[in-house]
Amino acid sequence: MILGLSTSTYTLIHVLISLAGIVSGFAVVFGMLAGRWLNGTNVVFLVTTIATSVTGFGFPIHEIGPPHILGGLSLIVLAIALVARYRHRLAGRARKVYAISAIVALYFNVFVLVVQAFQKVASLHALAPTQKEPPFAIAQGAVLLLFIILGVMSTKRFRTLEIA
């Protein structure tokens, strides 16, 4: 039991929140690329991505490991995004800081998605059972490269975007 829920129910809620964060995060990034500020989508992204990290800490902890470190880093990056968005209102450098921190937070979620896919999807697990094999490294490398490209393009485009 976790917070009065069965572990499977809690896990399902955590996964659904995570997927909502990933989908809304990609919408935010593509909005930046298209020169559109999607205020409501940005709120959904921030809330669900924060909730993803927070609910991740709800699972039983036997020892501090990579998921906990990544969750902590994600919360730090999201705190930076919140300050840039709400305290500095995306003025000046805060706009670039927001774009970068939002993309890094989304990258962290997608990184975990790939890890989970290689653990849970039989065909992927067969390719990289210990996640030290080349297919896993190639997949994570491709994700990192994609996010670097999206980050550079979004940050440049976001500088000229009109915020209502």
HUKA-V285876 format. One line per field, one symbol per residue. ss: DSSP state (@ for helix, = for strand, . for the rest). psi: psi as a letter, one per 20 degrees, with the letter a starting at -180 (. if undefined). burial: b if it has 9 or more other C-alpha atoms within 8 Angstrom, else e. Layout:
BEGIN
ss: ???
psi: ???
burial: ???
END
This chain:
BEGIN
ss: .=..=.@@@@@@@@@@@@@@@@@@@@@@@@@@@.....@@@@@@@@@@@@@@@@@@.........@@@@@@@@@@@@@@@@@@@@@@.....@@@@@@@@@@@@@@@@@@@@@@@@@@@@.@@@@@@......@@@@@@@@@@@@@@@@@@@@@@@@@......
psi: pokjqqhhgggggggggghhggghghggghgghikponghhgggggghhghggghhiiqpohqpaghhgggggghgghggggggghgikkqcihgggggghghgggggghghggghghhhoghghhhmhikjqghgggghgggggghgghgggggghhhjppp.
burial: ebeeeeeeebeeebbebbebbbebbbbbbbbbbebbbeeebbebbbbbbbbbbbbbbeeeeeeeeeebbbbbebbebbebbbbbbeebbbeeebbbbbbbbbbbbbbbbbbeebbebbbeeeebbebbbebebeebbebbeebbeebeebbebbbebbeebeee
END
